[in-house]
């Protein structure tokens, strides 16, 4: 029989999307394949069911995590600063609750902008996040540094003062000097917007580089994409993006107020005595900061094969925050770069290494909950559960359950590879052997 429940809400995650079920995956991933009779959940707006496989109770838990609560997308500090491919807070919150207890160590080796760290902190867990991106680490730190009432008040006060001064300069057309690094930015921003943003940047960088100053810098970063000529918020063909003078300045103050509210909510929700998460710049293939057997739960969304080039996606933010990017370009995983065959070898080697580090970090009986998506390796479809299971089994990580769900394909390059086959995104639950 088919198991059905209420329609699921759309996932807010912008990752890879699903592939039609073709029966049990081959080889080592067969333990994650749906068992007969297949269990399905209705899927209302994105099309296609949620398929559950593996241990029944665990699989149903994973299925519930994909029934996301749209209201959580802006809860706590989740609404602050967009970031490509971030995990939906419903998955992070539910995963932390289901597979760890208060005081346990939760590790996210691909922490990105810190969604897992926020939810682990709010649930009273110790948390450690690692990411190769200096931008991701900077955002995660801003989202998990509570500041206290005085710090939040200062954040709003300084942002309001900066916004007032910058807006006045913009309205009077008092332009700052165009620095050499920003000359190319006229291709990304209209001239009056560029000069207002440069004025904002000048004032923000003049603040002390402490926790509040760090938050102000990330408030500026959060505005940039919105005011670009092109990008996700660009107007449709034939339309012109009209941005009045003073609007970017007002938005800086709005973002600071939003972050302050989110931090206040996070502080109120975090149990007394909970340690602040550690957020480190590093490589998931070598988790030196995590002791062997120290983690109860690894909860993460590793990069999807051949899907995102994070350094390119966030180029404007790296530029405006003057963040180092050369090392990140070398260490980021999954970017569609390299000659035919070379990417496949690099992808497999990297996958084996970070999965090996997860296995080392987990205590016996601990769990890894991974959000993975089918990708593209050397022009061919990558079955994510099969790849993970193949690398995990030799390292003592036993597949427990999975939940898989369809995702629409918007990229023409990806659509050409998949043809009529949809893509899937998966929650994979693995257990460290005792």
C-alpha positions as CSV (number, residue, x, y, z in Angstrom):
1,X,0.0,0.0,0.0
2,X,1.0,3.6,-0.4
3,X,1.3,5.7,2.7
4,X,0.0,9.2,2.4
5,X,-0.3,12.1,4.7
6,X,-1.2,15.8,4.5
7,X,0.4,17.7,1.6
8,X,3.9,18.8,2.4
9,X,5.0,22.4,2.3
10,X,7.5,23.5,-0.4
11,X,11.1,23.3,0.6
12,X,12.9,26.6,0.9
13,X,16.2,25.1,-0.1
14,X,17.8,26.0,-3.3
15,X,19.9,22.9,-3.9
16,X,19.8,20.1,-6.4
17,X,16.5,18.6,-7.4
18,X,15.3,15.0,-7.9
19,X,15.4,12.1,-10.2
20,X,12.5,9.7,-10.9
21,X,12.8,6.5,-8.8
22,X,14.4,3.7,-10.9
23,X,14.1,1.0,-8.3
24,X,16.8,0.1,-5.8
25,X,20.1,1.8,-6.4
26,X,23.0,-0.4,-7.4
27,X,25.8,-1.6,-5.1
28,X,26.5,-0.2,-1.7
29,X,23.5,2.1,-1.6
30,X,20.9,-0.7,-1.7
31,X,20.4,-0.3,2.1
32,X,19.0,3.2,1.4
33,X,16.6,2.0,-1.3
34,X,12.9,2.1,-0.7
35,X,11.6,-1.2,0.7
36,X,8.4,-2.8,-0.7
37,X,5.8,-1.7,-0.2
38,X,7.1,1.8,-1.0
39,X,6.1,4.5,1.4
40,X,5.1,7.8,-0.1
41,X,3.9,11.2,1.1
42,X,1.9,13.6,-1.0
43,X,3.8,16.6,-2.3
44,X,1.7,19.5,-3.2
45,X,3.4,22.4,-4.9
46,X,6.7,21.1,-6.2
47,X,5.4,17.9,-7.8
48,X,6.2,14.3,-6.9
49,X,6.1,12.4,-3.7
50,X,8.6,12.1,-0.8
51,X,10.0,8.5,-1.0
52,X,11.1,6.9,2.2
53,X,13.6,4.0,2.5
54,X,15.4,2.1,5.2
55,X,14.3,1.7,8.8
56,X,10.6,2.6,9.1
57,X,10.6,4.9,12.1
58,X,13.8,6.7,11.1
59,X,12.6,7.1,7.5
60,X,9.3,8.6,8.7
61,X,11.3,11.1,10.9
62,X,13.2,12.1,7.8
63,X,10.1,12.5,5.8
64,X,8.7,14.9,8.4
65,X,11.8,17.0,8.1
66,X,11.1,17.6,4.4
67,X,7.6,18.8,5.4
68,X,9.1,22.2,6.0
69,X,7.6,25.1,8.0
70,X,7.8,28.2,5.8
71,X,7.5,30.4,8.9
72,X,10.9,29.2,10.1
73,X,12.7,30.6,7.1
74,X,12.9,34.0,8.8
75,X,12.9,32.8,12.5
76,X,15.8,33.7,14.8
77,X,18.6,34.9,12.5
78,X,17.7,32.7,9.5
79,X,16.3,35.6,7.5
80,X,19.6,37.6,7.7
81,X,21.8,37.4,4.6
82,X,21.0,35.2,1.7
83,X,23.4,32.4,0.9
84,X,23.3,29.9,-2.0
85,X,22.2,26.4,-1.2
86,X,21.6,26.9,2.5
87,X,19.7,24.3,4.5
88,X,16.1,24.9,5.5
89,X,15.8,25.6,9.2
90,X,13.1,23.0,9.5
91,X,15.6,20.3,8.6
92,X,18.3,21.7,11.0
93,X,15.9,22.1,13.9
94,X,14.2,18.7,13.5
95,X,17.5,16.9,12.9
96,X,19.1,18.4,16.0
97,X,16.1,17.5,18.1
98,X,15.8,13.9,16.7
99,X,19.4,12.8,16.8
100,X,21.1,14.6,19.7
101,X,20.5,15.7,23.3
102,X,21.2,18.8,25.3
103,X,24.9,19.3,25.8
104,X,25.9,17.0,22.9
105,X,28.4,18.2,20.3
106,X,26.8,18.8,16.9
107,X,29.3,19.3,14.0
108,X,28.6,20.9,10.6
109,X,31.7,20.5,8.4
110,X,30.1,22.5,5.6
111,X,28.4,25.1,7.8
112,X,28.0,27.8,5.1
113,X,26.1,30.7,6.7
114,X,25.4,28.8,9.9
115,X,21.8,27.5,9.9
116,X,22.7,24.3,11.8
117,X,24.8,26.3,14.3
118,X,21.9,28.6,15.1
119,X,19.5,25.7,15.7
120,X,22.0,23.7,17.7
121,X,22.7,26.7,19.9
122,X,19.0,27.4,20.4
123,X,18.5,23.8,21.4
124,X,21.3,23.9,24.0
125,X,23.8,21.8,22.1
126,X,27.5,22.5,21.8
127,X,28.2,23.3,18.1
128,X,31.1,23.5,15.8
129,X,31.0,24.7,12.2
130,X,33.7,24.6,9.6
131,X,33.6,26.0,6.1
132,X,36.2,26.8,3.4
133,X,34.5,30.1,2.5
134,X,35.6,33.2,4.5
135,X,32.2,34.7,3.6
136,X,30.2,31.8,5.0
137,X,32.3,31.8,8.2
138,X,31.8,35.6,8.5
139,X,28.0,35.3,8.1
140,X,27.8,32.4,10.5
141,X,29.7,34.3,13.2
142,X,27.4,37.3,12.8
143,X,24.3,35.1,13.1
144,X,25.5,33.3,16.3
145,X,27.2,36.2,18.2
146,X,24.5,37.3,20.6
147,X,25.9,40.8,21.4
148,X,23.6,41.3,24.4
149,X,21.1,44.1,24.9
150,X,23.7,46.8,24.9
151,X,25.4,45.5,21.8
152,X,22.2,45.1,19.9
153,X,21.2,48.7,20.8
154,X,24.6,49.9,19.6
155,X,24.3,48.0,16.4
156,X,20.9,49.7,15.6
157,X,22.2,53.1,16.7
158,X,25.3,53.0,14.6
159,X,23.5,51.7,11.6
160,X,20.9,54.4,11.8
161,X,23.6,57.1,12.1
162,X,25.5,55.7,9.1
163,X,22.3,55.5,7.1
164,X,21.3,59.0,7.9
165,X,24.8,60.4,6.9
166,X,25.1,58.3,3.8
167,X,21.5,59.1,2.7
168,X,22.1,62.8,3.1
169,X,25.3,62.5,1.0
170,X,23.5,60.6,-1.7
171,X,20.6,63.1,-1.9
172,X,23.1,66.0,-2.2
173,X,25.1,64.0,-4.8
174,X,28.3,64.2,-2.8
175,X,30.2,61.3,-4.3
176,X,33.2,59.6,-2.6
177,X,36.3,59.0,-4.6
178,X,36.1,55.9,-6.8
179,X,38.9,53.6,-5.5
180,X,40.9,51.5,-8.0
181,X,39.3,48.2,-6.9
182,X,35.8,49.6,-7.6
183,X,36.2,50.8,-11.1
184,X,34.9,47.5,-12.5
185,X,31.9,47.7,-10.2
186,X,30.2,50.1,-12.7
187,X,29.4,47.0,-14.7
188,X,27.5,45.6,-11.7
189,X,25.8,48.7,-10.3
190,X,24.2,51.9,-11.7
191,X,26.5,54.8,-11.0
192,X,24.4,56.6,-8.4
193,X,23.9,53.2,-6.5
194,X,27.6,52.4,-6.7
195,X,28.6,55.7,-5.2
196,X,26.0,55.5,-2.4
197,X,27.2,51.9,-1.6
198,X,30.8,53.1,-1.6
199,X,29.8,55.8,0.9
200,X,28.1,53.3,3.1
201,X,31.1,51.0,2.9
202,X,33.4,53.9,3.9
203,X,31.3,54.7,7.0
204,X,30.9,51.0,8.0
205,X,34.6,50.3,7.7
206,X,35.3,53.3,9.9
207,X,33.6,51.6,12.9
208,X,35.6,49.5,15.3
209,X,36.3,45.9,14.0
210,X,34.7,44.3,17.0
211,X,31.5,42.1,17.2
212,X,29.2,45.1,16.4
213,X,31.5,46.3,13.6
214,X,31.6,42.8,12.2
215,X,27.8,42.7,12.2
216,X,27.7,46.1,10.4
217,X,30.0,44.8,7.7
218,X,27.7,41.8,7.1
219,X,24.7,44.1,7.0
220,X,26.4,45.9,4.1
221,X,27.2,42.6,2.5
222,X,23.6,41.5,2.7
223,X,22.5,44.5,0.6
224,X,24.8,44.1,-2.4
225,X,23.0,41.6,-4.6
226,X,19.6,43.3,-4.2
227,X,21.0,46.5,-5.8
228,X,22.9,44.9,-8.7
229,X,21.8,45.5,-12.3
230,X,21.7,41.8,-12.9
231,X,21.2,38.8,-10.5
232,X,18.3,37.1,-8.8
233,X,16.4,40.3,-8.1
234,X,17.0,41.9,-11.5
235,X,13.8,43.2,-13.4
236,X,12.3,41.3,-16.3
237,X,13.3,42.0,-19.9
238,X,12.3,45.4,-21.0
239,X,12.1,46.8,-17.5
240,X,14.6,49.1,-15.7
241,X,15.5,48.7,-12.0
242,X,14.8,52.0,-10.5
243,X,16.5,52.7,-7.1
244,X,16.0,56.1,-5.5
245,X,18.8,57.8,-3.8
246,X,18.9,57.0,-0.1
247,X,17.2,53.6,-0.5
248,X,20.4,51.5,0.0
249,X,21.2,53.6,3.1
250,X,17.8,53.1,4.7
251,X,18.1,49.4,4.0
252,X,21.3,49.1,5.9
253,X,19.5,50.4,9.0
254,X,16.6,48.0,8.3
255,X,19.0,45.0,8.1
256,X,20.7,46.0,11.3
257,X,17.4,46.2,13.1
258,X,16.4,42.8,11.6
259,X,19.6,41.2,12.8
260,X,19.2,42.7,16.2
261,X,15.7,41.3,16.5
262,X,16.9,37.9,15.4
263,X,19.7,37.9,17.9
264,X,17.4,38.9,20.7
265,X,15.1,36.0,19.7
266,X,18.0,33.6,19.6
267,X,19.3,34.8,23.0
268,X,15.8,34.3,24.5
269,X,15.6,30.8,23.1
270,X,19.1,29.6,24.0
271,X,19.3,27.7,27.3
272,X,21.4,29.3,30.0
273,X,24.9,28.1,30.1
274,X,25.0,27.0,26.4
275,X,28.4,27.7,24.9
276,X,28.6,29.9,21.8
277,X,29.2,27.9,18.6
278,X,32.8,27.7,17.3
279,X,32.9,28.8,13.7
280,X,36.2,28.0,11.9
281,X,37.7,28.6,8.5
282,X,38.9,25.2,7.3
283,X,38.5,22.2,5.1
284,X,36.0,19.4,5.7
285,X,38.6,16.9,4.5
286,X,40.7,17.6,7.6
287,X,38.6,18.4,10.7
288,X,41.5,19.0,13.1
289,X,39.3,20.9,15.5
290,X,37.1,17.9,16.2
291,X,38.4,15.1,18.4
292,X,38.0,11.5,17.5
293,X,34.7,10.2,18.7
294,X,33.7,13.6,20.1
295,X,30.5,14.3,18.1
296,X,27.1,12.9,18.7
297,X,25.7,14.3,15.5
298,X,27.1,15.5,12.2
299,X,24.4,17.5,10.4
300,X,25.4,19.1,7.2
301,X,24.7,19.8,3.5
302,X,27.8,19.0,1.5
303,X,28.2,20.6,-1.9
304,X,26.4,18.9,-4.8
305,X,28.5,17.6,-7.7
306,X,28.8,20.1,-10.5
307,X,26.1,22.4,-9.2
308,X,27.5,25.6,-7.7
309,X,30.7,27.6,-8.0
310,X,30.4,29.4,-4.6
311,X,33.4,31.6,-5.2
312,X,31.8,32.9,-8.4
313,X,28.3,33.2,-7.0
314,X,29.5,35.4,-4.1
315,X,32.2,37.3,-6.0
316,X,30.6,40.7,-5.3
317,X,30.7,40.1,-1.6
318,X,34.2,38.8,-1.5
319,X,35.2,42.0,-3.4
320,X,33.4,44.5,-1.2
321,X,34.4,42.9,2.1
322,X,38.0,42.4,0.8
323,X,37.9,38.7,1.7
324,X,40.7,36.4,0.5
325,X,39.4,34.1,-2.2
326,X,42.4,32.3,-3.8
327,X,42.5,29.6,-1.1
328,X,38.8,29.2,-1.3
329,X,38.8,28.6,-5.0
330,X,41.3,25.8,-4.5
331,X,39.5,24.1,-1.6
332,X,35.8,24.5,-2.5
333,X,34.2,21.2,-3.5
334,X,31.7,20.5,-6.3
335,X,32.3,23.5,-8.6
336,X,32.0,22.5,-12.2
337,X,35.6,23.0,-13.1
338,X,38.4,20.9,-14.5
339,X,39.1,18.8,-17.5
340,X,37.0,15.7,-18.3
341,X,37.9,12.9,-16.0
342,X,39.8,15.1,-13.6
343,X,36.7,16.4,-11.9
344,X,35.4,12.9,-11.3
345,X,38.6,11.8,-9.7
346,X,38.8,14.9,-7.6
347,X,35.2,14.6,-6.6
348,X,35.5,11.0,-5.5
349,X,38.7,11.5,-3.6
350,X,37.3,14.5,-1.8
351,X,34.1,12.7,-0.9
352,X,36.0,9.8,0.5
353,X,38.1,12.1,2.6
354,X,35.3,14.2,4.2
355,X,33.2,11.2,4.8
356,X,36.2,9.6,6.5
357,X,36.5,12.6,8.7
358,X,32.9,12.5,9.6
359,X,33.3,8.8,10.6
360,X,36.3,9.6,12.7
361,X,34.6,12.5,14.5
362,X,31.5,10.6,15.4
363,X,31.2,8.5,18.6
364,X,30.1,4.9,18.2
365,X,26.3,5.0,17.7
366,X,26.4,8.6,16.7
367,X,24.6,9.8,13.5
368,X,25.3,11.7,10.4
369,X,22.4,13.4,8.8
370,X,23.3,14.7,5.3
371,X,21.3,16.7,2.9
372,X,22.6,15.7,-0.6
373,X,21.4,16.2,-4.1
374,X,21.9,14.4,-7.4
375,X,24.4,16.3,-9.4
376,X,26.6,16.1,-12.5
377,X,30.0,14.5,-12.8
378,X,31.8,14.8,-16.1
379,X,28.5,15.3,-18.0
380,X,26.7,12.3,-16.4
381,X,24.1,12.1,-13.8
382,X,25.4,11.6,-10.2
383,X,23.2,9.4,-8.0
384,X,24.0,11.1,-4.6
385,X,22.8,8.3,-2.2
386,X,24.8,5.7,-4.1
387,X,28.0,7.8,-4.0
388,X,27.7,8.6,-0.3
389,X,26.9,5.0,0.7
390,X,29.8,3.6,-1.4
391,X,32.2,6.0,0.4
392,X,30.6,5.5,3.9
393,X,30.5,1.8,4.2
394,X,34.2,1.1,4.4
395,X,34.5,3.7,7.1
396,X,32.0,2.2,9.5
397,X,29.0,4.4,8.6
398,X,26.0,2.2,8.3
399,X,23.1,3.5,6.1
400,X,19.9,3.7,8.2
401,X,17.3,5.6,6.2
402,X,16.6,8.1,3.5
403,X,13.9,10.5,2.4
404,X,14.0,11.7,-1.2
405,X,12.0,14.5,-2.9
406,X,11.8,16.0,-6.3
407,X,13.3,19.4,-7.2
408,X,12.6,21.4,-10.4
409,X,15.4,22.0,-12.8
410,X,15.9,25.6,-13.8
411,X,19.4,25.5,-15.3
412,X,19.5,24.8,-19.0
413,X,22.8,23.1,-18.8
414,X,21.5,20.7,-16.1
415,X,18.3,20.1,-18.0
416,X,20.2,19.1,-21.0
417,X,22.1,16.4,-19.0
418,X,19.0,15.1,-17.2
419,X,16.7,15.1,-20.2
420,X,13.3,13.9,-19.1
421,X,14.6,12.5,-15.8
422,X,13.9,14.8,-12.8
423,X,16.5,15.4,-10.1
424,X,16.2,14.5,-6.4
425,X,17.3,15.9,-3.1
426,X,17.8,13.5,-0.3
427,X,18.1,13.3,3.5
428,X,20.5,10.5,4.3
429,X,20.8,9.1,7.8
430,X,24.0,7.1,8.6
431,X,25.0,5.6,12.0
432,X,28.5,5.0,13.2
433,X,29.0,1.3,14.0
434,X,29.5,0.5,17.6
